[in-house]
Structure formats: C-alpha cells, structure tokens
Amino acid sequence: MNSYATVESEEQQKRRWQIELEFVQCLSNPNYLNFLAQRGYFKDQSFINYLKYLQYWKEPDYAKYLMYPMCLYFLDLLQYEHFRREIVNSQCCKFIDDQAILQWQHYTRKRIKLMENAAAAQQQQQQQQLQQSNGGEAATAGEAAATGGMMATANGNGTASAAEAQPLGGSVQRGEPGQAQAVIPQQQQQQINGLATASNIKLELN
C-alpha cells in the first residue's frame, strides 16, 4: 500500500481519503453490513484485508473527522469471523439496528444530563471556595479588630495610671537632674509653710 501511495498525486490521495471516509461511516448501518454479507463480500480475503487496513481511522487524527463514531465499533466487530458470519442473518441485523436506534434516541438526553450534572458540581465547588475565602477574610478582620481593642484598652489604662500617680492639690519637689522627684502632699506643704512663718516671726521678735 505504501508503494502505491508514493505514485499517487495529491489530488488522488485526497479523493481516496474522502472515499474511505464515506465507506467507513457506512459501516455504522447494520442494514448495509447485512447487504455486504448477503453478497459474499465478507468471504473475500481481499475485502477482509481492506477492513483491517481501514482501522487507521481509529487514530485520533482521523477519528475527529467521523460524524458517526459508532462505525468504529462495527469496524472492530468485522475483524471477527463469527460476526461476519452472523450478520448475514436478517434477524440478527434487525436486533442490532433496533439497539442502535435506541442508543441514538437516548444518547442526546443522557449527554445533556451528564453535562448539567457536571456544570452543577462545578458551580457548587466554586461556591464552596468562595465561602471559604470570605470566611478567611472575616476571621482576619475580627482578629485585627480584637488587636485594636486591646491596644486602645492598654492606652486607656496607661493614661489613668498617670493621672492616679499625681496627687490632687499636691506639689512636686524638684531635685537635681538625674534624681527622683518627691511629691509632697498639700497638707504637709501647708504645715511646712506654717513652721517657716512661725520661725520668721520669732526672729523678728528677738
């Protein structure tokens, strides 16, 4: 076959490809298979070899051009002598034809249902991911708010402590730099001032 392909022109190869494509797709019809069997094609070894050669249509690069992919299933069955012998029976052919029609009738419905289920599952997964993302953001915002509240409480406590540390009505005795400053309550300050005044009066009397 390869030696013949080398002498074919590009136009001849294209035409042969189209003919083989059409013939392979005809194999999807059980009545056509019955027609070939009744005329003895399946007993011809050359025709059987031709069916073996046509198996290259199962490759993805060629199968994508098939409008009736069921033909590949029948092409596989035609590789077995038992099937080639049984397909000549009209009752066998009718049974296969009925099953094929049922498959075609329900195929679209089943495919649509499968696509709807897949779309629903994908949408549910996206919603779950969105909920998890929103939950993580809410938790982060709550932690930030709690941290801000703790800082505000600490600042308030510090201000109150500073206010409590300074006595009401007291005076501060300033010392030398680097020394601690003594806080003198107001009552003691008055007593000190009174003693100083009394001492001054005694000195004046003397």
HUBEL-V642759 format. One line per field, one symbol per residue. phi: phi as a letter, one per 30 degrees, with the letter a starting at -180 (. if undefined). burial: + if it has 24 or more other C-alpha atoms within 12 Angstrom, else -. A space follows every 50 residues. Layout:
phi->???
burial->???
This chain:
phi->.dddddcdddddddddddddddddddddcdddddddddciddcddddddd dddddddddedcddcddbdddddddddddcdddddddddddddddddddd dddddcdddddddddddddddddddddddddddddddddddddddddddd dddddddddddddddcddicbccdcdeicdccccdddddddddddddddd dddddd
burial->-------------------++-++++++++++++-++---++-----+-- +--++-++-------+-+++++-++++++---++++++----+--++--- -------------------------------------------------- -------------------------------------------------- ------
